[in-house]
Amino acid sequence: MLEEIEFGAKRAAGHLIDPSNNFEVTGLGIAPLGSIEVNRVHDASTWRYRMSDIIDQLNEAGTGLLVTVDEVDPALDEMIQLAATYQHFVTDGKRVALLMAGLPNNVSTLLNHKTVSFLRRAQQYHLGRIADYDVREALIRTIQENDRLADAEGIDRAVRSISGFPFLLQLVGYRAWDLTSDSKEISSRDFDLGIKIARDEMDDRILAATYRELTAEDKRFLIAMLDDEEESTTADLVERLKRSPQQVSRYRRRMIDAGIIGERGRGIVAFELPFFRDYLAAQCVK
């Protein structure tokens, strides 16, 4: 990932920076046609200092560098290195910005990493759920702009299954589209199969992964919420968990930051991550 950022920066800013030739002449020949030997120079500097040189040249040219990262994965060492190096750039006053996007639980894990705790001061934007009419519009426009047709009932079922979750909007749409990509129409059956495949992937890639990251106390907190049909109050959770209001507030904040639950009013929370309530209940039965 770090090499791709470096090469991408050099390519995008080739007209603004002095590209290193990375070669040196090692021999000349005087044969009838002449000859020259070159070897690639090994750059022993670190990624941080190579990027620092690129950014300095950009700053001198009156511009800066924006690095964008999608699908944040805190398990990658390079992700931590990037964030830590970015802090050095900011401290040095360089014109550089970092824009990262990811699933709430992954972003939360990254923010809690002790090496990059400074990221907690960054501006955060929570996408939240997308309104059903926007989901419907996105599906229909994407299909029509690519000269395909879609079954109306299939669209309706897709919208309901997506439940406003951006990840599912992408996944359901992609799976339904790809099942019969050579057909003019995306049928009702395509949507049904696409929804099933997407839900299976959702369970494996999102719900199961989120569940595995929970501590025992996190699970106790969330299981206590299952006693309520929809919304839970802090007062009720304090009573059920036999914990102090301060402890319950701490668990509550951690689960909100992870995107698992969301606030519905003062002292009121509900499950935010689609289908996680049912997944959690199923785990309790096992």
C-alpha positions as CSV (number, residue, x, y, z in Angstrom):
1,M,0.0,0.0,0.0
2,L,2.8,2.5,0.9
3,E,4.6,1.8,-2.4
4,E,1.4,2.4,-4.3
5,I,0.9,5.7,-2.5
6,E,4.5,6.8,-3.4
7,F,4.2,5.7,-7.1
8,G,0.8,7.2,-7.4
9,A,2.0,10.6,-6.0
10,K,5.0,10.6,-8.4
11,R,2.7,9.8,-11.4
12,A,0.1,12.4,-10.5
13,A,2.7,15.1,-9.7
14,G,5.2,14.3,-12.4
15,H,4.8,17.8,-13.8
16,L,5.5,19.4,-10.5
17,I,8.4,17.5,-9.0
18,D,11.9,16.5,-10.0
19,P,11.7,12.8,-10.7
20,S,14.8,10.9,-9.5
21,N,16.3,8.9,-12.4
22,N,17.4,6.1,-10.0
23,F,20.1,5.1,-12.5
24,E,23.9,5.5,-12.6
25,V,26.4,4.9,-15.4
26,T,28.8,2.1,-14.6
27,G,30.6,1.6,-17.9
28,L,31.2,2.9,-21.4
29,G,32.4,1.0,-24.5
30,I,34.1,2.1,-27.7
31,A,32.8,-0.7,-29.9
32,P,31.8,0.2,-33.5
33,L,28.3,1.0,-32.4
34,G,29.2,2.2,-28.9
35,S,27.8,0.8,-25.7
36,I,26.7,2.0,-22.2
37,E,26.0,0.1,-19.0
38,V,23.7,1.3,-16.3
39,N,22.6,0.0,-13.0
40,R,19.5,0.9,-11.0
41,V,20.5,2.9,-7.9
42,H,19.2,1.3,-4.7
43,D,17.3,4.0,-2.6
44,A,18.2,3.2,1.0
45,S,16.1,6.0,2.5
46,T,12.9,5.2,4.3
47,W,9.4,5.6,2.9
48,R,8.8,8.5,5.2
49,Y,11.7,10.5,3.9
50,R,11.0,9.7,0.3
51,M,7.4,10.9,0.7
52,S,8.7,13.9,2.7
53,D,10.8,14.9,-0.3
54,I,7.9,14.6,-2.7
55,I,5.6,16.7,-0.4
56,D,8.3,19.3,0.0
57,Q,8.6,19.7,-3.7
58,L,4.9,20.0,-4.0
59,N,4.7,22.6,-1.3
60,E,7.4,24.6,-3.1
61,A,5.2,24.4,-6.2
62,G,2.3,25.9,-4.3
63,T,0.3,22.8,-3.8
64,G,0.1,19.8,-1.5
65,L,-0.8,16.1,-1.3
66,L,-4.1,14.4,-0.5
67,V,-3.8,10.7,0.4
68,T,-7.1,8.7,0.3
69,V,-7.6,5.2,1.8
70,D,-10.7,3.1,1.4
71,E,-11.6,0.1,3.4
72,V,-9.5,0.9,6.5
73,D,-8.0,-2.3,8.0
74,P,-6.3,-1.7,11.4
75,A,-4.7,-5.2,11.2
76,L,-2.4,-4.0,8.4
77,D,0.9,-2.8,9.7
78,E,1.2,-0.4,6.7
79,M,-2.1,1.2,7.8
80,I,-0.6,2.1,11.2
81,Q,2.7,3.2,9.6
82,L,0.8,5.5,7.2
83,A,-1.2,7.1,10.0
84,A,1.9,7.5,12.2
85,T,4.0,9.0,9.4
86,Y,1.2,11.4,8.5
87,Q,1.4,12.8,12.0
88,H,5.0,13.6,11.5
89,F,4.1,15.4,8.3
90,V,1.5,17.5,10.1
91,T,3.9,18.3,12.9
92,D,6.5,19.5,10.4
93,G,3.9,21.9,8.9
94,K,3.7,20.2,5.5
95,R,0.7,20.7,3.3
96,V,-0.7,17.2,3.4
97,A,-4.1,15.7,4.1
98,L,-5.3,12.2,4.8
99,L,-8.9,11.0,4.0
100,M,-9.8,7.5,5.3
101,A,-13.0,5.6,5.0
102,G,-14.1,2.3,6.5
103,L,-16.6,0.2,8.4
104,P,-17.3,1.7,11.8
105,N,-15.8,-1.2,13.8
106,N,-12.6,-1.0,11.8
107,V,-12.4,2.7,12.1
108,S,-13.0,2.4,15.9
109,T,-10.2,-0.2,16.2
110,L,-7.8,2.0,14.4
111,L,-8.7,5.1,16.5
112,N,-8.0,3.0,19.6
113,H,-4.6,2.0,18.5
114,K,-2.1,3.6,20.9
115,T,0.4,4.4,18.1
116,V,-2.1,6.6,16.2
117,S,-4.3,7.9,19.0
118,F,-3.8,11.5,17.6
119,L,-6.3,10.5,14.8
120,R,-9.1,10.8,17.4
121,R,-8.7,14.6,16.9
122,A,-9.5,14.3,13.2
123,Q,-12.8,15.4,11.9
124,Q,-15.1,12.4,11.6
125,Y,-18.2,12.0,9.5
126,H,-20.6,9.1,10.1
127,L,-22.5,8.3,7.0
128,G,-25.3,6.6,8.8
129,R,-28.2,5.0,7.0
130,I,-29.4,6.0,3.5
131,A,-33.0,6.8,3.1
132,D,-35.0,4.2,1.2
133,Y,-35.9,6.6,-1.6
134,D,-32.2,7.4,-2.1
135,V,-31.4,3.7,-2.2
136,R,-34.2,3.1,-4.8
137,E,-33.0,6.1,-6.9
138,A,-29.4,4.9,-6.8
139,L,-30.3,1.4,-8.0
140,I,-32.7,2.6,-10.7
141,R,-30.3,5.3,-12.1
142,T,-27.3,2.9,-12.2
143,I,-29.3,0.3,-14.1
144,Q,-30.9,2.7,-16.5
145,E,-27.6,4.6,-17.2
146,N,-26.1,1.3,-18.2
147,D,-28.9,0.5,-20.7
148,R,-30.5,-2.3,-18.6
149,L,-33.9,-2.9,-17.2
150,A,-35.0,-4.1,-13.8
151,D,-38.0,-5.9,-12.4
152,A,-40.0,-3.4,-10.2
153,E,-40.9,-6.0,-7.5
154,G,-37.2,-7.0,-7.4
155,I,-36.2,-3.4,-6.8
156,D,-38.7,-3.2,-4.0
157,R,-37.3,-6.3,-2.3
158,A,-33.8,-5.1,-2.8
159,V,-34.6,-1.7,-1.1
160,R,-36.1,-3.5,1.9
161,S,-33.2,-5.9,2.2
162,I,-30.6,-3.1,2.1
163,S,-32.2,-1.4,5.0
164,G,-30.3,1.8,4.3
165,F,-26.9,0.2,4.9
166,P,-24.3,1.6,2.3
167,F,-22.3,-1.6,2.3
168,L,-25.4,-3.6,1.4
169,L,-26.4,-1.1,-1.3
170,Q,-23.2,-1.8,-3.1
171,L,-23.3,-5.6,-2.5
172,V,-26.9,-6.3,-3.3
173,G,-26.7,-4.2,-6.4
174,Y,-23.5,-5.8,-7.6
175,R,-24.6,-9.4,-6.9
176,A,-28.0,-9.0,-8.7
177,W,-26.3,-7.2,-11.6
178,D,-23.6,-9.8,-12.0
179,L,-25.8,-12.9,-12.0
180,T,-26.9,-12.4,-15.6
181,S,-24.7,-9.6,-16.8
182,D,-25.2,-10.6,-20.4
183,S,-29.0,-10.1,-20.1
184,K,-30.9,-6.9,-20.8
185,E,-33.1,-7.2,-17.8
186,I,-32.3,-7.9,-14.1
187,S,-35.1,-10.2,-13.1
188,S,-36.9,-10.7,-9.8
189,R,-35.1,-14.0,-9.4
190,D,-31.7,-12.2,-10.0
191,F,-32.6,-9.8,-7.1
192,D,-33.7,-12.6,-4.8
193,L,-30.4,-14.5,-5.4
194,G,-28.4,-11.4,-5.2
195,I,-30.0,-10.5,-1.8
196,K,-29.3,-14.0,-0.5
197,I,-25.6,-13.9,-1.6
198,A,-25.2,-10.4,-0.2
199,R,-26.7,-11.4,3.2
200,D,-24.4,-14.4,3.5
201,E,-21.4,-12.2,2.8
202,M,-22.8,-9.6,5.2
203,D,-23.0,-12.3,7.9
204,D,-19.4,-13.5,7.2
205,R,-17.6,-10.3,6.5
206,I,-19.3,-7.8,8.8
207,L,-21.5,-9.4,11.5
208,A,-19.2,-12.3,12.4
209,A,-16.1,-10.1,12.3
210,T,-17.8,-7.5,14.5
211,Y,-18.9,-10.1,17.0
212,R,-15.4,-11.5,17.3
213,E,-14.1,-8.1,18.2
214,L,-16.4,-7.7,21.2
215,T,-15.2,-8.2,24.7
216,A,-17.2,-10.2,27.2
217,E,-18.5,-7.0,28.8
218,D,-19.4,-5.6,25.3
219,K,-21.5,-8.8,24.7
220,R,-23.2,-8.5,28.1
221,F,-24.2,-4.9,27.4
222,L,-25.6,-5.8,23.9
223,I,-27.4,-8.9,25.1
224,A,-29.1,-6.8,27.8
225,M,-30.5,-4.7,25.0
226,L,-32.2,-7.8,23.5
227,D,-34.9,-7.6,26.2
228,D,-36.3,-4.5,24.5
229,E,-38.2,-4.7,21.3
230,E,-36.5,-1.7,19.7
231,E,-35.0,1.0,22.0
232,S,-33.2,0.7,25.3
233,T,-32.8,3.2,28.0
234,T,-29.7,3.7,30.0
235,A,-31.6,3.4,33.2
236,D,-32.9,-0.1,32.3
237,L,-29.5,-1.3,31.2
238,V,-28.0,-0.1,34.5
239,E,-30.6,-2.2,36.4
240,R,-30.1,-5.3,34.2
241,L,-26.4,-5.2,34.1
242,K,-26.0,-4.4,37.8
243,R,-23.3,-1.9,36.8
244,S,-22.8,1.8,37.7
245,P,-24.2,4.5,35.3
246,Q,-20.6,5.5,34.6
247,Q,-19.7,1.9,33.5
248,V,-22.8,1.5,31.4
249,S,-22.1,4.9,29.7
250,R,-18.6,3.7,28.9
251,Y,-19.9,0.5,27.2
252,R,-22.6,2.5,25.5
253,R,-20.1,5.0,24.0
254,R,-17.8,2.2,22.8
255,M,-20.6,0.4,21.0
256,I,-21.8,3.7,19.5
257,D,-18.2,4.4,18.2
258,A,-18.1,1.0,16.8
259,G,-21.3,1.6,14.8
260,I,-23.1,-1.3,16.4
261,I,-25.7,0.9,18.2
262,G,-26.9,4.4,17.7
263,E,-28.5,7.1,19.9
264,R,-32.3,7.7,19.6
265,G,-32.5,10.5,22.1
266,R,-31.2,11.4,25.5
267,G,-30.3,8.2,27.3
268,I,-31.9,6.0,24.6
269,V,-30.1,3.7,22.2
270,A,-31.0,1.0,19.6
271,F,-29.1,-1.3,17.3
272,E,-27.7,0.6,14.4
273,L,-25.8,-2.1,12.5
274,P,-28.4,-3.8,10.2
275,F,-29.2,-7.4,11.2
276,F,-26.8,-7.5,14.1
277,R,-29.5,-7.8,16.6
278,D,-30.8,-11.0,15.0
279,Y,-27.2,-12.3,14.6
280,L,-26.5,-11.6,18.3
281,A,-29.7,-13.4,19.4
282,A,-28.7,-16.4,17.3
283,Q,-25.3,-16.6,18.9
284,C,-26.9,-16.6,22.3
285,V,-29.0,-19.7,21.4
286,K,-26.0,-21.7,20.3
